[in-house]
Every structure is written in C-alpha cells, then in structure tokens.
Amino acid sequence: MGLLAGRHHWSRAAASGLAALALCTSAGSAGAASDWPDRPVRMIVPFAAGGATDVIARALGQRLGTLWKQPVVVENRPGAGGMVGAEVVAKSAADGYTLLIASGSMFTVNPHIYSKLSYGAKDFSMITKVATGPMVVVVNPSVPAKNMAELIAYAKTRPKQLNFGSAGIGSQVHMAGEALADKAGIELVHVPYKGESLAYADLMAGHVQLVVGNIAGVTPLVASGKVRALAVTSEQRSPMLPDVPTSGESGMPGFEMVGWFALMAPAGVPPKLIGKMHSDIAQALADENTKAVLRAQGMNASVTTSAQLTEAISAESETWSKVVARRHLKAD
C-alpha cells in the first residue's frame, strides 16, 4: 500500500516536472524567435560577387537589416556549382544566424550530376522563394547571329565550336545553356566559371561566344553594347529589355526558362523562428524600394510557403533529371 502510494506520488511529481519542462521549452522557443536577432546575420551567396544571386542577396539583405536592426552580412562563397556555400550553411548552427540564398539548380540539378553531393534538401529548413526572373540568350558581338533561328543555324554548321559560359557546373546558367542545346539539337562546349560575372567577362573578351544568363546580370552589358541579346526565355517580353524578343518570337517556340532564388536556413532551426523569418522576408519583399531594386534587375519578388518551395524543388528535380540524362552530364 505504501509502495503504491509512493509510486503514485512519484508519478504525479514526474508528470508535473515534465509539464514544467515542456512549458519552459515552449517559452524558450518563443523567446528565441522574439529576441532574434541580437547580433549580425550572415547571408551566404554560393557564387561570386556580381551575379544575379549576389545582387538579390544584397537588395534583400539591406532591407532585412533595417527590419532586424542588425547588419545582414552578405558573404560570397563560390565554387562547385554552389556546393561550397551550401556546405557552409548546412554545417552551421541551427540558430538562424547563417542563411543561404540559393539558386534553384543547386537543389533541382546538382543531385543528378554530382555522384557525391555533400548536401541535400534534408540539410536545410526551407523558408521561401524570394525572386524569379527570366534568362537571356546573349552572344559576343563577333557571332553573326541576330536572332535565335540564326544562332541555331550557325551552331549547326559548327558543332562543338561554340563555347558557352556559366556560373559553374550545375548552375542555372549552365542548365539554361544545356536546355538550349537540348531543345535546338546543337552541340555546344560548356566552360564553367565560379560565378556569372566571370563568365560575362570572358564573353565580352570573346573567349566564350554564348551565355544564357540571368537577366539581372546581362542587362547592363546589353545596354552598353558589349554583348548582343537574342532572346529572353519568358512567355512575355521583359520590361527591362523591351526590344529583345522572347525565344518564341525569335524562332524557338517552347523554350521558356525562369530562374528562381530562395532563402534557406540550416535544418533544425525552430519552426517559430522560421515563421518569423518568413514573415519578415515577406515584409521586406513587399517594400516598394525592394521591389523597385528587383524590377531594375528584371526580377519579380516571389513569396512562397516552405511547403510550396519543397514541392517546387521536387517537381523541377524530376524534369531536370531527364535533361541531365539526355545530355550525359556529370560533374565528377
């Protein structure tokens, strides 16, 4: 009788203690979200400075810094199609102080071309897409083609003689070039760089003849006449390059590609903190100044739920796996 009573007393005490612990844990999580950030936040850009990912990161980081009352430090960690930067974030503490701004291809293409990819979607807490924008087919002025039909005809008479640059193996810029070759039935030679800006430098110098780049990166070069734009890969013309036809208008119907960028944190960040970040990012992207900066780069602000971002990665991954197989692409 006494033993049973003692057990009953212990059980009630244990239950009370566990309830208190749960309450403290819950309060701690809520406090973490409400107190965060109390120091600078790093935003890792896995490509070199000057490309679309970098431009978007700096525009968004500036506004978030104002909202968070803490500096958002943009840090470029280029290499291996985004793998180097992704590893930095995946291995960081799950406290919300290190974020990744990723291009879609890092999660939809890289798993199919790297036999030993050091990260995966499971290593990240998905927050939201932040921006979308079309790609632009640009060539060095020495290439005689004035539209897509002429480029395709020119390339077909010169198999494997035209080089196209990219931001690295598996990058959106790389896959846009591969998708172009796949759709048009032409053979191009891929030349990877550690970022878009480096590819554009060699495009202007004539070391590569072609890039299918993000509109944010190529527009200033088009405006200065250093490269020639043949087509934008969206359904409609871009207000940023209103005189440049769509790929459909320029002899290549059905070739449409929209690049996207998303913000992620290491796996394990508390859901309440992810929710706070999502809300703040949505507020930053709704700001007219932020939208104006993105529009000036040919981009549109884009906010999704974590689940929608995960679903987009899954669907696009399936599509790109087929292109990778047809093009026999491997990164190692």
N, C-alpha and C positions, 0 to 999 in steps of 0.2 A: 504494500500500500504506500509506504513512504517512498519506495523507489519509483513507483509510477508517478507519485506526486512530484518528485524531484525531476523526473524526465519532462513532465508537463510544464513545470516551471522553466526548465532549460529551453524547451521548445518555444515558449512564449517569449523568452528573452532573446533567443536567436532570431525569431521572426521580427521582433521589434528592432533588433540591431540591423538586420538585413534591410528592413524598410527605411531605416535612417540612412544607411549607406546608399541605397538607391536614390533617396531624396537628395543627399549631398552630391552624388554623381550627376544627377539631373541638373541641380543648381550650378554645379561646376561647369557643365557643358554650356548652359545658358550664359553663365558668366564669361566663359571663353569667347563666345560669339559676341557678347555685348562689349567686352573690353578690347577685343581685337580690332585693329592692330595697335599695338603700343610701341612699335618700332618699325623701321623701314621694311617694305615688302619687295622681294626680288621677283622680277618677271623675266624668265629665261626665254630668249629668242634663239632657236636652234639653227639659225642661218646667219650669214654675215650681215653687217650693217648695210643699209641702203635698199634692201629688197622689200617686197610687199609686207612680209611678216614683221619686219623691223618697223616699218612706217606705221602699221596698225598698232603695234605694241606701244610705240611712243605716244601716239594720239590718245589711246585708251588709258595708258599709264598716267599721263598728265592729269586727266580728269579724275581718275580714281584717287590720285594723290590728294587732290583737293577735297574729295568726299571723305577720305580716310584720315585726313590731317596728318599723314605720314608720307614720306617720299616713296615713290614706286620706282625702283632702280631697274632699268632695262639693261640686261646683261646678255651679250651675244656669245653663244657657244656653238659655232658652226662645225659641221663635219658629219660624214656618213649619212647624208640624206635626212638629217635631223636627229640621228641616233645619239650623238654625243650630248646634245642639250636635253633630250628626253631622259637619258640616264641620270643626269644631274638632278632632275626634278624627282624622278622615280625613287631615288635613293635619299632624298631629303626628308627631314622630319615632317610628319603629317600635322603641322600646326598652322598651315595657311600662310606662312611667310615666304614660301617659294612656289611660284606658279609657272606654268608652261603655256606659252602661246604657240599653238601647233597648227601646221597646215594639214589639211585633210589627208594628204597622201601618206603622212607619217603613220597613220593607223589603217588606211584602206589599201595601201600598196606595199609598204615595207614588209609586212608579214609574208607576202608572197614572193619577194625577191631576195630576202636575206635568209639563209639557212639557219643562222643562229642569231636571231634578233634578241637584243638584250632587254627589251621591254615589250609590254603589250597593254591592251586596254585595261586589263585587270590591275595594272600597277598605278592607275590613276582614278581620281574622283572627277567625273565629268561635271563641268559647271554649265557652260553654254557655248554655242557658236557666238561669234562676235561680229563677223563681217563676211560678206560674199562679194564676188566680183568676177567679171569675165576675163578670159585670157585674150591676148592679141598676138597674131602671127606677124612677126617683124623680120625683115631681112636687111642685110648690108646693102647700101645703095649700088654696089657693083653687081648685084644679082639683077638681071634684066626684067624679071617678072614684075608686073604691075597689079596682078590680082592672083587669086588662088588657082584659077584654071591655068594661068601661065606658069605659076610656080610648079604645079604638078607636072605639066608637060615638060618643063625644063629639067626637073628632077628625074623624070623617067628616061631621059636621054643621057643622064649622068648618074647611074646607080652607084651609091656609096661614094660619091664625090662631093656631096654637100654635107657639111658639118652643122649640127645644131647643138647649141649650148644649153646648159640647165643649171639649176641651183644644187645639183647633186643627184646621185643615183636614187631613184625612187621619189624624188621631189615632184610637186605638182607640175613644175615647169618641164621636168624630164618626161613625165607621163603624158603631158599635153602634146609634146613632140612625138612620142611613140604612138599616141592615139591618132595624130595626123598622118603619120606614115602608114599605120594600120588601115585607116579609112581610105586613104588615097592610093594604096598599093605601091608606095615608093620606098626606096631603100636609102635611109639617111644614116650618117655616122654620129653617134652620141658623144659629146665632150662634156663631162661633168665638172662642175666647179663647187666651191664651198659656199656659194651664195649667188643670188641673181645678179647682184651688181657686178660681180667678177665676170659673169657670162656676158653681160652687156658691154663691158669694157672690151672684151675680145671680139664681140660682134661689131662694134664700131671700128675696131682695128682691122677687121677683115679676117681674123683667124678662124672664126666660125661664120657661116653665112646666114644662119637662121636661128631664131629663138621663138618659142611660143610662150610668151611671158605674161605675168600678171599685169593688168592694165595700170596699176599704181606705179610699177617700176619703169614701164616703157614709154608712158605718155610724154614725159619731158624730153626724151630722146627723139621721139617722133616730131614734137613741136620744134625742136632745134634743127631738124633735118639730118640728124646723124644716123638715123635708121629709117626705113620705109615700112609703114604699116600696111598690110594687105587685107586683114580682116579681123573683126572682133568675133569671139566664139559664143556670143549670146544670141538669143532669139531676136532681140531688138538692138538697134544701134545704141551705142553709149553716148550720153550727153557730153562725156569728156572728150570723145573723138567722133563728133557727129558726121564728119566727112568720110569716115572709114566704114565701108560696108560690112554687113555681117558675113560670116562664112557662106551662108546660104545664098546671099545676094552675089557673092563673088565666085560662084562656081562650085561650091562644096556643100550642098544641102545636107542637113542631118548632122553636121559636125558642130555640136554645141558642147561647150565645157564651161562650167562655173567653178572657180576656185573658192574654197571656204577656209576660214580660220576659226579656231576655238580656244577657249581658256580652260585649263585643267589644273588640278592640284594633285599631290601625291595621294595614293589610296590610303584610306583610314582617317582622312580629315572628318571631324564630326559633322553630321548632317546639318545641324543648326548653323554651323559656320559656313558650310557650302551654300545654305539658303541665304545667309546674309550676303555673301559674296555675289550670288546670283542677282539678288535684289539691287545691290549697289552697281553691278555691271550694267543691268538693265537701265538704271537711272542715268549712268554715265553715257550710255549709247543713245538715250532719249534726248540728251542735251543738244541743243541746236548747234553749238560750236563744234561738238564732237562729230555730229552728223555732217557738218559742213567740211570738216577736215577729211572725213572718209569719202564724201562725194568728190572732193577735189582730187582724190586718188582713184576715182572711178569705182569706189566700193559703196555698198549699202550696209547699214547697220543690221545685224541679224541676232535675235534673241530666241533661244530655244530652251526647252526643259532639258534636264540631264538625260531623261529617258529618250527624248527625241534625238539628242546628239548620239546616244548609243545606237539607236535604230538606224540613223543615217550612216554611221560607220559600218554597221553590219551589211546594209543593203549595197553600199558602194564597194565594199570589200569584195563582194561576190562578183560584181561587174568587172572590177579591175583584175581579178584573178584570171579571167578569161583573156583579157588583153595581154597580161603578163605571159600566159601560156602560149598564145599565138606568136608573140614577139620573141619568145625564148629568152626572157630577161632574167638575169641573175646578178646579184651584187657581190657575191663571194664564191 
